[in-house]
Amino acid sequence: MPDTSLLEFFDSPSDTPFLIEHVNEEFTSVCPKTGHPDFGTITLRYQPAAVCVELKSLKMYFQSFRNEGIFYEAVTNQIRDDLAATMSPDWLQVITDWKGRGGIRSRITAEHGDVPLHR
């Protein structure tokens, strides 16, 4: 399972709402049906409440999926649930864009919280 203990946080530098976007272009996991690697881009957008996620720890957390047999939809929802539980952001969105296989590309979106002031 993905390791949330890898995630580290720092205090938000502002009490005024703002939007953060991080993009991981080198995400990998494993298809549980075929055992083949899945390659995707993860876009994390969030409006922090009290804390922000530290980038190296986010990278390590994403890498903990590398050998997981997990469907695209489960990856997206797992990341959303883990980050919502550990950061408690005002709003969070996870978008996963998967490389094509068999002529089909997939994009999955999962959100948590109220719609942010800046979208």
MDAnalysis code that builds the backbone (N, CA, C; Angstrom):
import MDAnalysis as mda
import numpy as np

u = mda.Universe.empty(357, n_residues=119, atom_resindex=np.repeat(np.arange(119), 3), trajectory=True)
u.add_TopologyAttr("name", ["N", "CA", "C"] * 119)
u.add_TopologyAttr("resid", np.arange(1, 120))
u.add_TopologyAttr("resname", ["MET", "PRO", "ASP", "THR", "SER", "LEU", "LEU", "GLU", "PHE", "PHE", "ASP", "SER", "PRO", "SER", "ASP", "THR", "PRO", "PHE", "LEU", "ILE", "GLU", "HIS", "VAL", "ASN", "GLU", "GLU", "PHE", "THR", "SER", "VAL", "CYS", "PRO", "LYS", "THR", "GLY", "HIS", "PRO", "ASP", "PHE", "GLY", "THR", "ILE", "THR", "LEU", "ARG", "TYR", "GLN", "PRO", "ALA", "ALA", "VAL", "CYS", "VAL", "GLU", "LEU", "LYS", "SER", "LEU", "LYS", "MET", "TYR", "PHE", "GLN", "SER", "PHE", "ARG", "ASN", "GLU", "GLY", "ILE", "PHE", "TYR", "GLU", "ALA", "VAL", "THR", "ASN", "GLN", "ILE", "ARG", "ASP", "ASP", "LEU", "ALA", "ALA", "THR", "MET", "SER", "PRO", "ASP", "TRP", "LEU", "GLN", "VAL", "ILE", "THR", "ASP", "TRP", "LYS", "GLY", "ARG", "GLY", "GLY", "ILE", "ARG", "SER", "ARG", "ILE", "THR", "ALA", "GLU", "HIS", "GLY", "ASP", "VAL", "PRO", "LEU", "HIS", "ARG"])
u.atoms.positions = np.array([
    [0.836, -1.196, 0.000],
    [0.000, 0.000, 0.000],
    [0.875, 1.253, 0.000],
    [0.353, 2.330, -0.572],
    [1.078, 3.599, -0.548],
    [1.354, 4.022, 0.894],
    [2.487, 4.675, 1.101],
    [2.971, 4.979, 2.446],
    [2.769, 6.455, 2.795],
    [1.697, 6.764, 3.526],
    [1.422, 8.155, 3.914],
    [2.399, 8.668, 4.960],
    [3.125, 7.775, 5.629],
    [4.105, 8.236, 6.621],
    [5.261, 8.989, 5.952],
    [5.374, 8.872, 4.636],
    [6.415, 9.601, 3.907],
    [6.083, 11.084, 3.764],
    [4.805, 11.443, 3.906],
    [4.376, 12.823, 3.694],
    [4.796, 13.733, 4.839],
    [5.345, 14.885, 4.478],
    [5.727, 15.910, 5.449],
    [5.050, 17.219, 5.054],
    [4.848, 18.082, 6.037],
    [4.116, 19.324, 5.818],
    [4.822, 20.493, 6.492],
    [4.483, 21.691, 6.028],
    [4.960, 22.912, 6.676],
    [3.784, 23.872, 6.782],
    [3.884, 24.809, 7.720],
    [2.796, 25.754, 7.937],
    [2.550, 26.599, 6.698],
    [1.284, 26.829, 6.414],
    [0.916, 27.683, 5.293],
    [1.473, 29.086, 5.542],
    [2.073, 29.691, 4.514],
    [2.687, 31.004, 4.719],
    [1.686, 32.162, 4.716],
    [0.386, 31.879, 4.514],
    [-0.589, 32.964, 4.423],
    [-1.939, 32.534, 4.983],
    [-2.613, 33.482, 5.615],
    [-3.982, 33.240, 6.074],
    [-4.992, 33.561, 4.973],
    [-4.543, 34.233, 3.932],
    [-5.389, 34.574, 2.795],
    [-5.446, 33.367, 1.862],
    [-6.632, 32.989, 1.387],
    [-6.734, 31.824, 0.515],
    [-5.874, 31.957, -0.748],
    [-5.203, 30.878, -1.110],
    [-4.433, 30.807, -2.347],
    [-4.445, 29.376, -2.848],
    [-4.118, 29.203, -4.116],
    [-4.193, 27.906, -4.772],
    [-2.797, 27.423, -5.127],
    [-2.516, 26.164, -4.841],
    [-1.236, 25.527, -5.157],
    [-1.493, 24.433, -6.187],
    [-0.596, 24.304, -7.163],
    [-0.688, 23.220, -8.145],
    [0.684, 22.571, -8.287],
    [0.719, 21.255, -8.123],
    [1.934, 20.462, -8.330],
    [1.628, 19.429, -9.411],
    [2.578, 19.216, -10.327],
    [2.398, 18.253, -11.414],
    [3.550, 17.249, -11.376],
    [3.207, 15.973, -11.301],
    [4.188, 14.886, -11.356],
    [4.025, 14.210, -12.709],
    [5.010, 14.377, -13.575],
    [4.928, 13.840, -14.941],
    [5.510, 12.429, -15.070],
    [5.957, 11.843, -13.961],
    [6.628, 10.543, -14.029],
    [6.013, 9.514, -13.079],
    [4.693, 9.524, -12.944],
    [4.020, 8.594, -12.036],
    [3.925, 7.215, -12.674],
    [4.174, 6.196, -11.871],
    [4.013, 4.822, -12.344],
    [3.333, 3.971, -11.281],
    [2.531, 3.037, -11.752],
    [1.948, 1.988, -10.930],
    [1.842, 0.760, -11.825],
    [1.155, -0.263, -11.371],
    [1.071, -1.514, -12.128],
    [-0.391, -1.866, -12.361],
    [-0.718, -2.273, -13.573],
    [-2.072, -2.736, -13.887],
    [-2.316, -4.056, -13.155],
    [-3.362, -4.136, -12.325],
    [-3.603, -5.381, -11.587],
    [-4.096, -6.526, -12.471],
    [-4.568, -6.224, -13.680],
    [-5.032, -7.268, -14.596],
    [-3.891, -7.878, -15.397],
    [-3.006, -7.017, -15.931],
    [-1.962, -7.497, -16.831],
    [-0.590, -7.582, -16.184],
    [-0.383, -6.839, -15.100],
    [0.944, -6.773, -14.485],
    [1.880, -5.818, -15.203],
    [1.380, -5.156, -16.253],
    [2.199, -4.187, -16.994],
    [2.228, -2.851, -16.264],
    [3.304, -2.086, -16.455],
    [3.363, -0.771, -15.814],
    [2.381, 0.206, -16.464],
    [1.805, 1.067, -15.637],
    [0.973, 2.168, -16.099],
    [1.749, 3.459, -15.860],
    [1.719, 4.358, -16.833],
    [2.438, 5.618, -16.744],
    [1.438, 6.758, -16.806],
    [1.590, 7.711, -15.909],
    [0.646, 8.812, -15.902],
    [1.242, 10.098, -15.372],
    [0.440, 11.138, -15.496],
    [0.759, 12.451, -14.935],
    [-0.271, 12.730, -13.854],
    [0.220, 13.107, -12.686],
    [-0.661, 13.438, -11.571],
    [-0.620, 14.947, -11.366],
    [-1.786, 15.583, -11.403],
    [-1.882, 17.003, -11.084],
    [-2.622, 17.130, -9.763],
    [-1.963, 17.736, -8.805],
    [-2.531, 17.988, -7.487],
    [-2.762, 19.484, -7.373],
    [-4.003, 19.866, -7.133],
    [-4.358, 21.270, -6.922],
    [-5.040, 21.350, -5.574],
    [-4.623, 22.326, -4.746],
    [-5.295, 22.454, -3.452],
    [-5.211, 23.863, -2.901],
    [-6.189, 24.153, -2.057],
    [-6.214, 25.398, -1.302],
    [-5.924, 25.007, 0.137],
    [-4.732, 25.335, 0.630],
    [-4.365, 24.882, 1.971],
    [-5.194, 25.560, 3.056],
    [-5.367, 24.854, 4.146],
    [-5.975, 25.437, 5.337],
    [-4.821, 25.871, 6.246],
    [-4.214, 24.904, 6.934],
    [-3.137, 25.226, 7.872],
    [-1.756, 24.829, 7.365],
    [-1.693, 23.789, 6.513],
    [-0.388, 23.275, 6.089],
    [-0.314, 23.066, 4.580],
    [0.929, 23.027, 4.090],
    [1.243, 22.711, 2.696],
    [2.099, 21.450, 2.690],
    [2.013, 20.666, 1.622],
    [2.806, 19.447, 1.523],
    [4.208, 19.792, 1.012],
    [5.213, 19.183, 1.609],
    [6.609, 19.377, 1.216],
    [6.852, 18.514, -0.023],
    [7.503, 19.081, -1.049],
    [7.583, 18.427, -2.363],
    [8.384, 17.138, -2.395],
    [9.516, 17.078, -1.721],
    [10.289, 15.835, -1.745],
    [9.484, 14.696, -1.126],
    [8.777, 14.987, -0.050],
    [7.970, 13.950, 0.592],
    [6.806, 13.528, -0.311],
    [6.237, 14.484, -1.059],
    [5.165, 14.161, -2.002],
    [5.699, 13.236, -3.099],
    [6.891, 13.536, -3.589],
    [7.525, 12.695, -4.607],
    [7.738, 11.270, -4.075],
    [8.220, 11.159, -2.848],
    [8.446, 9.836, -2.264],
    [7.121, 9.080, -2.073],
    [6.092, 9.788, -1.656],
    [4.767, 9.185, -1.514],
    [4.283, 8.666, -2.871],
    [4.389, 9.501, -3.912],
    [3.985, 9.058, -5.253],
    [4.786, 7.828, -5.685],
    [6.078, 7.797, -5.380],
    [6.910, 6.653, -5.757],
    [6.517, 5.379, -5.018],
    [5.842, 5.510, -3.887],
    [5.424, 4.316, -3.142],
    [4.314, 3.541, -3.867],
    [3.756, 4.123, -4.928],
    [2.772, 3.428, -5.764],
    [3.439, 2.577, -6.840],
    [4.732, 2.737, -7.039],
    [5.439, 2.174, -8.192],
    [5.177, 0.689, -8.419],
    [5.128, -0.100, -7.371],
    [4.939, -1.554, -7.524],
    [3.544, -2.020, -7.130],
    [2.627, -1.062, -6.955],
    [1.263, -1.394, -6.544],
    [0.418, -1.825, -7.733],
    [-0.262, -2.934, -7.608],
    [-1.262, -3.347, -8.587],
    [-2.557, -2.633, -8.261],
    [-2.865, -1.577, -9.019],
    [-3.999, -0.719, -8.665],
    [-4.573, -0.074, -9.935],
    [-5.903, -0.039, -10.020],
    [-6.554, 0.582, -11.170],
    [-6.441, 2.098, -11.110],
    [-6.564, 2.750, -12.280],
    [-6.461, 4.215, -12.380],
    [-7.394, 4.919, -11.398],
    [-8.631, 4.446, -11.367],
    [-9.636, 5.086, -10.516],
    [-9.258, 4.991, -9.041],
    [-8.720, 3.843, -8.655],
    [-8.316, 3.642, -7.261],
    [-7.109, 4.506, -6.904],
    [-6.157, 4.647, -7.830],
    [-5.002, 5.526, -7.601],
    [-5.480, 6.935, -7.297],
    [-6.343, 7.444, -8.152],
    [-6.813, 8.823, -8.034],
    [-7.528, 9.047, -6.708],
    [-8.429, 8.149, -6.366],
    [-9.172, 8.289, -5.117],
    [-8.303, 8.057, -3.890],
    [-7.324, 7.163, -3.984],
    [-6.411, 6.911, -2.866],
    [-5.578, 8.158, -2.555],
    [-5.045, 8.783, -3.595],
    [-4.260, 10.006, -3.402],
    [-5.133, 11.093, -2.785],
    [-6.339, 11.285, -3.336],
    [-7.261, 12.286, -2.781],
    [-7.548, 12.012, -1.305],
    [-7.881, 10.772, -0.983],
    [-8.229, 10.428, 0.399],
    [-7.042, 10.592, 1.341],
    [-5.866, 10.136, 0.918],
    [-4.673, 10.239, 1.774],
    [-4.305, 11.693, 2.043],
    [-4.300, 12.517, 0.991],
    [-3.911, 13.919, 1.168],
    [-4.969, 14.707, 1.922],
    [-6.242, 14.414, 1.685],
    [-7.299, 15.096, 2.432],
    [-7.202, 14.763, 3.923],
    [-6.906, 13.502, 4.234],
    [-6.815, 13.076, 5.635],
    [-5.586, 13.638, 6.340],
    [-4.469, 13.740, 5.641],
    [-3.232, 14.179, 6.287],
    [-3.056, 15.693, 6.296],
    [-3.598, 16.403, 5.292],
    [-3.424, 17.859, 5.191],
    [-4.641, 18.650, 5.657],
    [-5.822, 18.069, 5.578],
    [-7.074, 18.772, 5.862],
    [-7.167, 20.100, 5.114],
    [-7.017, 20.078, 3.782],
    [-7.093, 21.323, 3.021],
    [-8.532, 21.826, 2.939],
    [-8.676, 23.102, 2.610],
    [-10.019, 23.636, 2.381],
    [-10.625, 22.989, 1.141],
    [-9.795, 22.775, 0.131],
    [-10.231, 22.143, -1.119],
    [-9.034, 21.434, -1.730],
    [-9.301, 20.314, -2.396],
    [-8.240, 19.545, -3.028],
    [-8.803, 18.865, -4.270],
    [-8.002, 18.842, -5.331],
    [-8.371, 18.152, -6.564],
    [-7.178, 17.339, -7.042],
    [-7.425, 16.088, -7.408],
    [-6.407, 15.222, -7.991],
    [-6.891, 14.834, -9.383],
    [-6.057, 15.110, -10.386],
    [-6.356, 14.710, -11.763],
    [-5.247, 13.772, -12.207],
    [-5.631, 12.592, -12.689],
    [-4.643, 11.654, -13.229],
    [-4.892, 11.500, -14.716],
    [-3.832, 11.714, -15.504],
    [-3.870, 11.541, -16.962],
    [-2.957, 10.367, -17.292],
    [-3.531, 9.330, -17.893],
    [-2.800, 8.089, -18.142],
    [-2.411, 7.958, -19.601],
    [-1.196, 7.466, -19.846],
    [-0.719, 7.219, -21.209],
    [-1.635, 6.209, -21.886],
    [-1.767, 6.349, -23.184],
    [-2.650, 5.473, -23.941],
    [-2.170, 4.027, -23.965],
    [-3.156, 3.146, -23.959],
    [-2.893, 1.718, -24.109],
    [-4.062, 1.144, -24.897],
    [-3.777, 0.463, -25.988],
    [-4.836, -0.105, -26.819],
    [-5.722, 0.959, -27.445],
    [-5.145, 2.149, -27.657],
    [-5.898, 3.221, -28.288],
    [-6.783, 4.021, -27.351],
    [-6.694, 3.756, -26.036],
    [-7.534, 4.468, -25.068],
    [-6.646, 5.187, -24.051],
    [-6.912, 6.489, -23.897],
    [-6.274, 7.266, -22.833],
    [-7.339, 7.574, -21.795],
    [-6.931, 7.710, -20.539],
    [-7.903, 7.961, -19.470],
    [-7.492, 9.165, -18.645],
    [-8.510, 9.887, -18.173],
    [-8.315, 10.990, -17.219],
    [-9.342, 10.789, -16.104],
    [-8.851, 10.779, -14.864],
    [-9.711, 10.596, -13.708],
    [-9.549, 11.829, -12.816],
    [-10.662, 12.352, -12.289],
    [-10.634, 13.516, -11.411],
    [-11.375, 13.192, -10.127],
    [-10.768, 13.547, -8.992],
    [-11.407, 13.371, -7.686],
    [-11.177, 14.645, -6.871],
    [-12.209, 15.086, -6.151],
    [-12.119, 16.310, -5.365],
    [-12.530, 16.075, -3.924],
    [-12.093, 17.010, -3.080],
    [-12.443, 17.014, -1.656],
    [-12.685, 18.453, -1.237],
    [-13.697, 18.673, -0.430],
    [-13.929, 19.989, 0.148],
    [-14.740, 20.918, -0.720],
    [-14.824, 22.159, -0.245],
    [-15.589, 23.200, -0.942],
    [-14.802, 23.747, -2.112],
    [-15.507, 24.242, -3.099],
    [-14.887, 24.842, -4.273],
    [-14.024, 26.016, -3.812],
    [-12.800, 26.114, -4.316],
    [-11.895, 27.172, -3.857],
    [-12.304, 28.540, -4.399],
    [-11.726, 29.563, -3.791],
    [-11.971, 30.926, -4.260],
    [-11.363, 31.139, -5.623],
    [-10.225, 30.500, -5.901],
    [-9.522, 30.627, -7.174],
    [-9.608, 29.291, -7.875],
    [-10.140, 29.264, -9.051],
    [-10.244, 27.966, -9.720],
    [-9.571, 27.966, -11.032],
])
